[in-house]
């Protein structure tokens, strides 16, 4: 229909033919993003499902487009929101439409969460008096790792956290740990007490014979230099085992 025909039709009381395409801008990605932001501002983040939270994080790396399908695909592939954040970079990049910017965003979010939790543990003074906060931090840091990681929390004479360091990374069921290196690092940091930590990617935190023997070796090497091993914690999926509580230390 030409412009003149349209004017004539309207002047005679007729109606213009419907426009092609979507009649409401709010049905597009931009309108959806605005609604999501308004919902968060009005009602807070607790109302968001995991995929919605992930979807909104991906807004930061994608200036436009629908990120909901990507968020759902990530959770379907890795199993949960925490596992998406903990997934290795090279595995995340295998997901369609997930590029370096998206991966960087996810890793920065996880790093920020871990630093906040670690700071909470460190600021409470004696780490032995903030055990629940410590376990929460370790679950987030290790429970979703795909390979074994052995960490040591180095404490001072008042059991305050000096450093939390990864000493070794291994395979899905083994991590090489050298007691001499653990004790050497403790001396460098002037640490007088240790908490040993590692994860079992299988999700079952039951100690293996190798775990028990390695713990005893570190305990003996540390004891010779008046360094106390307070505990060895094995982190699983939603569970953990304390060597001290189980009478293994």
N, C-alpha and C positions, 0 to 999 in steps of 0.2 A: 504494500500500500504506500503510495506517494504521500509526501507531507501535505500537499494540497487536499488530497482525498481525506486525510485524517482530520484536518481542520474543518472541512465541510461536514464530515460525519459528526464531530463533536458539537458544531454549531446547530445541528439539527436535533440535538438531544440524544444522539446515539452514544454507544460506548466503544472505546478503543479496544482493539483485539488484545488478548493477553500477551504480555512480553515473554519472549523466549528465555529459558534459563530459570534459575532459582529466584523466586520473588523476595526472599528474605535474606539480607546479608548475614543475619545472626546464625544462619544454618552453616555457614562456612567456618573454616578453622579459626579465623580471627575472632568471630563472634563467640565461638566455643571457648577460646582462651580467655576472653574477657569475662565470660560467665564463671569460669573456673576460678579466676583471680578474685572476682567479687564474692564467690562462695567462701573462699579461704579467709578473706578479710572480714566477712560478716560472721562466720561461724567457726573459724579456726581450722587447723590442719587435722585435728583428730577425726573429723568426719570423712576424710579421704580414704578410699580403699588403697591398697598397696599399688595397684596398677595406676591409679590416678596420681598418686604422689610421684611415681616414676615418670608418668606422662608429663607432669608439670616440670620436673627436673630437666627433661629433654627439651622443654621450651627454650632453655638457656642456650642450647647448642643448635637449635633449628629455628631460624627466624620466622619461618612460616611452614605450613603443612600440618597434617594430622599426625601427632605422635602417639596417639592411643594404641594403634595397631602395633607399633614398635615396642611400646611398654609391655603389652600383653605377650608379644612374642618372646621378649627377654625373660619374663617370669616363667612362661611355659618351658623355655629351653633350660633355664638354670634352676628352676624349682621354687624360688621365693625372692622377695625383694632384697633381703640381706645377702642372698647368694649371688644376686646380680651385681651388687656393689663389690663383693669379694672376688668375682670372677676374674681370671687373668685377662690382661689386655688383649692378647692375641685371640682368645676365645670370643670376647665381646665383638671384635672386629669382623668375625665371621657372620654375624647377624646382619641380614640385609638392612640397608639404610642406617647402620650404626657406623659412624666414622670417628676419626681421631678427636673431634671436638666433643662428641657425645661421651666417648670413653674418658676424656679428661674431666668432664663435668662429674661423672659418676665417681671417679677416683678422688676428686677434690672433696666431694660430699662425704665420702667414707673417711678420708683423712681428717676432716674437720670434726666429725663425730668422735673419732678415736682420740683426738687431741683434747677435746672437751672432757671426755671420760677419764683420760689419763691425768689431766689437771685436777679433776675432782679427787682422784686417789691421792695424788701428791700433796694437795693442799690440806688434807685432813690430819697431817702429822704422821703418827705411827701407822704404818700400813696394816698392822695387825688389828688396829681398831676400826678399819674401814674395809673389812673383809668382803662385805656384800658388794660394795662399789668396785672392789678389785675383781671379783668374779664376773660382774657385769661387763667390765672393760675387757677382760680376757675372752669372754664368750664372743663378744663382737669382733675382737681382734683375730681370734684363731679358729672359732668353731666352724667357719665356712671355708677355711683354706683347703685347697685341693691336694696339697702335699704336706708332709710333716714339717713342722718348724719348731725348733728348740730355742726357747727364750730364757733369759735369766734376769730376774729383778735384783738389782744390787742395792742393798740397804746400808744406812750408816748405823752408828751405835745406838741411836734412838729409834731404829727401824723405820726411818724416813727414806723415801725412794730417792736414790741417787741417779739411777739409770735403768732403763728397760731396753735390753738389747737382744736382737736375734743373733744367736751364736752360730746357727747352722740351719740349712734347709736341705731336705732330702727328697725321697720318693714318696709314694702313697703309703708306704708302711715302714720306712726306715729313715733315720737321720743319724749321720755319724757325729758323735759328740766326744770331745777330748777333755777329760777332767783337768789336765794340766793347763789348757788354754782358759778354762773357766776360772780357775784359781788365779792364774796370771792376771787376768782382766780385773778380778776383784782387788788384787793388790794395787794395780794401777789406779783404781778408783778410790782407794782407801776404804773399801767396803768391808764391814765386819759381819754381815749376814746376807744370805741369799734365799730367794724363792725360785725354784726351778719350774719351768712351765713348758709343756709341749702339747700338741694336738694329735688326735687320731682321725684322719680324714674319713675313715669308715663310719664314724659316728659313735662307736663303742669305746668308751674311755677306760676299759679294763686294762690294767698294766700287763705288759708282757714280761717274760723272764728277763729279756734284754733290758727293759726299762728299769726293772728292780736292780739288776746288777750294775747298770750304769749309775744309778742314783747312789748306791753304796760306794762306788769308786769316787764319785765327786765328794761325797760326805767325808770319806776318809782323807782325801787330799786336802780338803778345806779345814778339817779338824786339826790337822798337823800345824796349821798356821792360825789357829784360834778364830776361824771363820765358821759361823754357824749356818747350817742349812735348815731353815725353818720348815720347808715343805717342798713337795714336788706335786704339781697339779697337772693332771691330764684332762684336756678339754675335748668333749665330744659334741654331739648335736643335742643341745639343750641339757646336757648332763656333764658332770665332771667327777673325777676321783681325786681325793686328797690322800697322799701317802701317809701323812701324819695321822689323819683320822682313821685310816685303815690299818694302822700299826705297822706300816712298812718302812718307817723312818725313825 
